[in-house]
């Protein structure tokens, strides 16, 4: 099968990239001007001459007994940052030694939290991710008084440490907490954090969230940033998983165009596009894309990637009926895999290669490759078995040694038992006599402590109830607009919470603000947030009392219209479009016009599978919205289901095919 693994390769690189640098915050009781100047000079020299040239001077400052402990801690933090910048692992052990001394001397608070975070960064560099995770949590617990941006940075770093250990769900939880903290700062979340959340969401199969955060990362990075093209790979990966192959191809083409404009052609994006073209049956386009990918692989000297590309080209040519050319491509792939010594990938190449040789009637070659295939499979299986045997032998040896030590310990314990028996008896008797005297005092004290603890528990229970209530509300509502979020919408359409949507037919309307990125680029994200809040207020005014409103992601909104069907589409959509056209959105003392595009689909949640019906309606509305945007924006398009069976709308929705056979009807405004 065509190689697909590269679709999310960029995600791995983003999630596992370095921890964000910690802001150099001055400690309480800042050092004298001379000390501050000395630190600045050392940092400048480290940048110009290398950390090794100034390491001894840094260590002298850190060890000076006449300096306040906060100043020595600041010197250690600056030294750690300079060493990490220079990628100098020789400072790891001295830094750990200094950290232990200073941590014990520092009072709990912001400086100790800041120092612990720097030390955790070193643990990341050393590959000790569990230790780093524990230190980041400790730094967060002690850093309640640190600036919010620093505490947001801590959560991001914690997410990286957890991701490195494979704890992806916990990593995403930490990064979302970091995002929530950044949202309350002036600077807002960094593009890398947005990319990390998008990438982790793909691995955890929350594809809508992945799309939302990856799009926000692309907007934040801008078209000139070198990381922007790679973000389109992540976006395409999520779109593919949701069956939106057309949109995935469009995303990849946009990323490829940006990479070409930056004069940094991206082979990974091209490979992904070739995969989608092949999957969609566009074989000529897939072959041309893979041929260009091979050129880039060859120019980069990436033998492994070039081998994969030739394998892909072979499969495309076989699918086109060009089996001889396919055999040539497979042979080149095999030679490259041997050159790069990539045995697992070479093992995957043999099945299509042998099958093609058999179809060509080249049976001696097919037999020869079959034997190579069998030998390689046996070799890999043997290596795996040997590793497993060694592992089992190690476990057996450890268990045997443990039994021997336990037996020796038991023998020594029996020898001491007699000698200690009489002494223990005397001690127990003495303790019993003392206990009788203390019993009355302890009972009185215990009653008092119990009463205090009960009062404390009651207060904690009340605080927890308030926190749970707030958390429940926030988990179902969008913080910026106050509308429902995705969880809130799904909660309202479940059968166990019947409402107006479950009593009659309804409409699903997806709304996207037109050219919203230009507003963010021109006026900034705070202005964009004000536009989103203003639009949400308009949507509330237009909606009926039984309708459900949600911010679906970024500048995309969802309106579930209760009691409406295909006959009411025009009235519903035109009402909103006219209100938005008539409204004025105030930004920096001036009013700007905003328009929106709508995609609609009827739905009926009264059956036994409302979630399925909602999912189909949402996908149709999304396809209709895409058509509305392509048709010029500031308009609506609806797709009405004519085939009641759900099977017709599974997988990737091909609206053209469904319209042709009458399963869908288009309504336009």
Helices and strands as residue ranges (DSSP letters): G 5-8, H 9-15, H 33-49, G 51-53, H 55-63, H 69-85, G 89-91, H 92-105, H 110-125, H 129-142, H 148-164, H 168-182, H 191-203, H 207-221, H 228-241, H 245-261, H 267-279, H 283-300, H 303-319, H 323-340, H 343-359, H 363-475, H 486-492, G 500-502, E 506-513, H 516-523, H 525-542, E 548-553, E 556-562, G 566-568, H 569-582, E 585-587, E 590-592, E 596-603, H 610-630, E 636-641, G 647-649, H 655-660, E 664-668
